[in-house]
Amino acid sequence: MEKSIAFPKKDLMIELFLAEQNLDHSQELFWNKIKTNPQVWKCNDVIEDNFWVVAGHENHIVWYNDIVEGFNISKFKIEGKILEYCGSKLELTDVLNELMH
């Protein structure tokens, strides 16, 4: 059974498209290496909800928090489960800079 999510994929794709317009060359190269086809993952931390995961790098994922309308980084151990909820309202550029360094 597919996980349900309130935030439509088409809206996520618009957010990603707009965010990608602000990437510099090194961020764009890195982003193209780590981005994935968006998948719905479950978070059971502070808040219990489903979110779109848009990239993975080592033991971290990049996901979009539609509650605060921003990107976040979290660790993961099991695919499909976000370990820690983050309420950050980061731009994709900020998230990529953090992962790159």
Stockholm file with secondary structure:
# STOCKHOLM 1.0

chainA/1-101         MEKSIAFPKKDLMIELFLAEQNLDHSQELFWNKIKTNPQVWKCNDVIEDNFWVVAGHENHIVWYNDIVEGFNISKFKIEGKILEYCGSKLELTDVLNELMH
#=GR chainA/1-101 SS CCCCCSSCHHHHHHHHHHHHTTCCHHHHHHHHHHEEEEEEEEEESSSEEEEEEEEEETTEEEEEETTTTEEEEEECSSTTEESSCCCCCBCHHHHHHHHHC
#=GC SS_cons         CCCCCSSCHHHHHHHHHHHHTTCCHHHHHHHHHHEEEEEEEEEESSSEEEEEEEEEETTEEEEEETTTTEEEEEECSSTTEESSCCCCCBCHHHHHHHHHC
//
